[in-house]
């Protein structure tokens, strides 16, 4: 053996080192790539989780009932001032694009039928309103401030999320984008 | 090993000394004890830092993390904390990386020392130089009985003391308690389990920390599970001054198919455990449930009748005898904003309503009605007054939903650690070497722990084989007399 040939560490040491480096690379890659563990809602491009809720009349409505149609999911409460403020715009846009298949499904956060019906009748809302009695749907959708709206395209995937009061122009641009899909 | 590293880093490499490649250097890095100490110190410091910054999901604010931290700490520091993962430290990539490095350091440091030790213990040198045996601290010698096999009595004595005895070429090697040498390495295995337990939570479905509200008598789905929990009754015990003393929830687990599989009263430190998920008593809400409302004729002060108003799900109209009470407007959490009546939330904290009373004559009168303050009328001329006869409370329990599959792994690690401590302290490794020279048998012994007890053992052994030359040295009173 010439002196130029390096005297390496024994095989078990070198194999262990290779193993450690490999697992380290995989580990850091996994931790970096994994979906964020924090609740930030449903990301754009991912399917909107289906749910089944009841209206004030006790009728069952599923999100998947509207498959193939562009849907706006509007999470609201009757006591929240910005929710009330955006409702007239929602109603106007709904009337305008209803014929083209556009649906607004309003999800109320566990209020009494009386409060919802009074709210609906006062503002003249004609789109379906369902009640999330157990907060399960709003938890799934990561709803923090009210109102929050999700836009679900014809393919059932989330197109956009809007927190806070939405303007009529913004709403129309979302609706046009979804109809064009 | 360590010396090599030092010379290599401080002086120019000598020509005949081959330089180490990347793999060997990596091994050296993780095999170094100072590196391990520094890593542990950083992990400890980071863990402390993580308790100082409110972690995501732990702070009580409606803002999302990307909004909350800049709001709380200012734009620069808030974004820095959030972007570097200080706000979800125990799952951040760098903290997980640090834990991994501690694990690698533990494994490599152990191997570096364990492999040579394993060889020394499992393949001992049976025939060391006689000077080694003769100069051991614990030693004795004896004169074998003429004509008999010189080493036979020693071998027999060691065997009866449960030693593993090897006899070869006129030599004896015997030892027991080899496991006593593995104590530190078992400890390291336990520590690695604890590290793995801390890292498990980054895998999907292994960790959850959520919160649910369940009203009395209601059923709620447990997040992250396919079963439900029903709150049969929430009870609040208070001290005389009104301070809460204890809260508990009588809970029932309902499986997806509707069967009730478990009943348990959840209270402080007594969570309900079901399928790796734990439900902890964490909070409660107290709201007005129902109110019995009375109608009284204002002029005659005669009560007309009563009705029960469910304040969580009021009807639009109630019949009281010949009278009808309609609810025109309802504010569960009454307040005034800009002079206008509003409900501040959907919680039934201060219920108020505009009621329309229609008499038998068909005439309708509107008036405000507050459950807690029925005397607050806005129109004192209506023929009928409204009163509150009875109010029931309705409790909502707040349950923390926790899941951490790392916990059993950490417990297992702790058991291994305590086993290793027992092994290290109560299982000494004892070794004997013996050889025959000049018609005498020289016996030397070594132990890694509890020298005094080993000395006693050896003295008794020597005394048994050759009492004449080896008198008992330390005799406890009353023993061996």
Interface residues (C-beta under 8 A of the other chain):
Chain A: X3 X4 X5 X6 X7 X8 X9 X12 X13 X14 X16 X17 X18 X20 X21 X23 X24 X27 X28 X30 X31 X32 X34 X35 X37 X38 X39 X40 X77 X78 X79 X81 X109 X110 X111 X112 X113 X114 X115 X117 X118 X134 X135 X136 X139 X144 X145
Chain B: X15 X16 X18 X19 X20 X21 X23 X24 X26 X27 X30 X56 X57 X62 X63 X64 X65 X66 X88 X91 X92 X93 X96 X97 X100 X101 X104 X107 X108 X111 X112 X115 X202 X204 X207 X210 X212 X213 X218 X219 X220 X221 X223 X312 X313 X314 X315 X316 X327 X329 X330 X332 X333 X337 X342 X343 X344 X345 X346
